[in-house]
Amino acid sequence: MKQTPGNPVEPHPIPAEEPAPEEAQEPKAEVGVGPWEGELPAGDHWDPDLLADGDRRNVVDQYRYWKHDAIVADLDSKRHNFHIAIENWQHDLNIGTVVRTANAFLAKEVHIIGRRRWNRRGAMVTDRYQHVRHHPTVEDFVAWAQGEGLAIIGVDIFPDSVPLETYELPKDCVLVFGQEGPGLTPEVHEAASATLSIEQFGSTRSINAASAAAIAMHAWIRRHVFSQPVL
């Protein structure tokens, strides 16, 4: 129909999507466990509120119904020797995922170099159980690492990078990852005792920082937890 001043064209309405029949809708998965059943357990590490109401936190079954402080204390008693650091000059969205992975592999600490604020969404609340330390500058971070006797190991693609797959990772080290896009800053590259690259076989030049961090952490785990030799 032609639109004229006296005869505007009515837009075609977009039909609303009909809701799925009730029997066809998938039930929402329930996370965690409900209230404790039976006689209450004894011990200071149990959380009375969680025992009464249930525990819906993102924790492994071993820590169900435990107090938060008790979980952190138990993790602290067995943390691994490696640390993770990531540069944060532009609010890198990978940091939350890196923190979550560091928690999964029980890193000693995660270090944020640059901006203090970071997007915690990807961490899935695991930052509550993972020690996170802030360093405002590269110089501050390097001074701390040297004072702790930790080897600074960069992970990025540089002409002088050596393959992670054949490198003997030191037991006491901090693995450092750069900002998504620009990668490691020249200051970190210069301070690192070695810079490692991850072998790739496709067309992309690089993988994101969160993926690289997971691969590097698992390489440390394979070497120092499972004693797998470097070939």
Secondary structure, DSSP 4 states (H G I P E B T S, - for coil): ---BTTBPPPPPPPPPPPPPPGGGSPPPPPPSB-S--SSPPPSTTB-HHHHHH-B-SS--GGGTTB-HHHHHHHHHTT--S-EEEEEESS--TTHHHHHHHHHHTT-S-EEEEE-S----GGGTTGGGSS-EEEESSHHHHHHHHHHTTPEEEEES--TT-EEGGG----SSEEEEE-BTTTBS-HHHHHH-SEEEE----SS-S---HHHHHHHHHHHHHHHHTS-PPP-
